[in-house]
Amino acid sequence: MASELLAFGSAFLLVLAVELPDKTLVATLILTTRYRSAPVFLGVCAAFAVQSVIAVAFGTVLTLLPDRAVAGLVAFLFGLGALLLLREGFARQEEDPGDAVRAGPREVSFRRAALTSFGVLFAAEWGDASQLATAGLTARLDAPVAVGLGAWLALIAVAGIAVLLGAKIRDRLRPELIQRVAGFIFAAFALLALWQAIFG
């Protein structure tokens, strides 16, 4: 039970830190300004559920490999995640959701708004740092349900923040700083897994 709580907490905190400054928040924010909040939230939550299951399944397959091979692959996944986060964190992000905010919500059916939101976020999450983190933690901690649930709830929390706070969230957070911190955390996990692969 304690190991599952640790796995859940690790996945939740890591994915939350990775996704707060990421395109997930911006995409959900922009979708919320174009469509009503409820179908957007439902669509993105469904997309996150499918992506979390895929990431956990990939991480579970990794556990079938020898321990050193798993540690090497986990080091690679976290290293790739660190590279993606640090590259985006140090790059200047010129995305301004202001135009979409001023446009206001578009009147479309609940189903269409939910399906559009699902499609946008499902595509955006492929190969994302949070998906890599979920797969890596699943392989490392051997608690797939806890890791998947923690990752999914973290993604839902980010979507909820975007839906509830809207454009104001970008004024209060420095996404680049959070992304850099998450990148260095990923790099530390990569080095630890690499150490275990070589000397474990």
N, C-alpha and C positions, 0 to 999 in steps of 0.2 A: 504493500500500500504506500509506504513512504517513497519507494523508488518511482511509483507511478505519479505521485504528487510532484516529485522533483522533475520528472519528465514533462508533466503538464505545465508546471511553472516555468521551466526552462524554455519550452516551445512558445508559451504565451509571451513571455518577456522579450525573447529574441525576435520573434516575428513582429511584435508591436514596435520595437525599436527600429527594425528594418523598414517597416511599412509606413510609419508616420511621415517621414520625409519623402516617400516614394510616389511614383506615378499613380498608385492605387488611390491615394487620398485626393490627388488633383483630378483624376478621371471621375471619381465618384462625386466630387464637388461640382464639376462641370455638368455631369449628367443630372444632378439634382437641380441645377439652375435651368435645365431645359425641360425636364419632366417633373411630375409630382414625386414627392419624397418616398411614398410607400412602395410603388412599383420599382423604383430605382433600388431601394434597400433590399427588397425581396430578390430582385434579379442578381445583385452583386453577392448577396449571401449564398444563393444557389451556386453561382460561379465559384466562389471560394470553397464551398463544400466539395465540389467535384475536383478542383485543383488540389485540395488537401488530401483527398483520397488517393489521387494519382501519385502525389509526392510520398505519402506513407507507403504505398504499394512498391514504389521504386526503392525506398529505404529498406523495406522488408526483404526484397530480393537480395539486397546487398548483404544482409545478415547470413545468407547461405554460403558466402565466401569465407575463406580462412581469415582469422583475426587480423593478420598483418595486411592482407589485401583490402579488408574493410577499412582499416585505419588509413591506408594509402588513398583509397577512394574518398573517404570522408575529408582527408586533408585537401584533396583536389577540389571537392565540392565547396568547402569553406574558403579555400584560396580563391576560387573563381568568384564566389560571392563577395569576398573582400575586394577583389579587383573591380567588380562591377560597382560596388557601393562607393569605393574611394574615387573611382573615375568620375562618377556622377556627382559625388560630393564636392570635388574640387573643380568641376566644370561649372561654368556660369550658366544657370538655368534662367532662361528668359521667358518661361511660360507664364502668361498672365491670364488668369481666368476672368479678368474684368469684363471682357466683351461678352462672354457667355452669361455672366452675372447680370449685366445690364439688359440682355435679351429677354430675361424672364422665362417662366415655365411655358412649355409648349403643350397645347391641348391635344393629346393622343390617347388612345385606349390604354387601359391598365396593362393589358397583355403585351401590347407593342412596346411600351416603355420598359416593362420588366424583361422582355426578350432582348431588347437593344442593350440594356444594362448588363444582362448576362453575357451577351456576346462580346461587348467591349472589355469587360473585366476578365472574362475567360481567356481572351487572346492576350491581354496585357500581362497576365500572370505566368505565361509559359517561359520557363527558364529564368524566372525572377529570383532574386536573392532569397525571398521567403520560401519559395518552393525548394531551393537548394538546401536551405537551413532545415526545413522539415524532413527532407530525405536524409540528410546527414545525421540529425538527432535521432531519427527512427533507427538508423543503422547502428548508432552508438549506444543508445540507451535501452534498446530492446523492449520498448513499451509503445507499440504503434498506435493503439487507441488513445492513450493519454497524450502523445505527441500530436497526433492528428487533431484531437479535440482542442488542445491548447493553441495550435496554429490557427485553426478555423475561428475560434473565439477572438483571437487577436485581430484577425482580418475583419471580423464583424465589428469589433470595437473601433477600428480605424474608419470603416464605412460609416458607423454611427456618428463618429466625430465629424466627418465630412458632411453628412446629411444635416446634423443638428446645428453645427456652428457656421457652415457655409463659408463664405469668402473671408470671414474674420479670422479663421484659423491661420491663414498665411501671414497675417500681420503680427501674430503673437509668437510664432515659432520661427526659428532659423533652420529651415530644412537642411541646408548644406552642412551645418554643424552636427546635427543629429545623424546625418548620413555618414559623415566622417567617423564619428564615434562608433557607429554600428560596423563600419568597414574595419576599424582597428580591432573590434571584438571578434569579427569573423577571421581576421588575420591571426589573432591569438589562438582561436580554435583550430585553425589550419596548422599552425606550428605545433600545437599539442598533439594533434592527430598524426602529424608527420613524425614527431618524436616517438610515438607509440608504434608507428609502422616500422621504424628503423631499429629501435632499441627494445620494443615491447616483447 
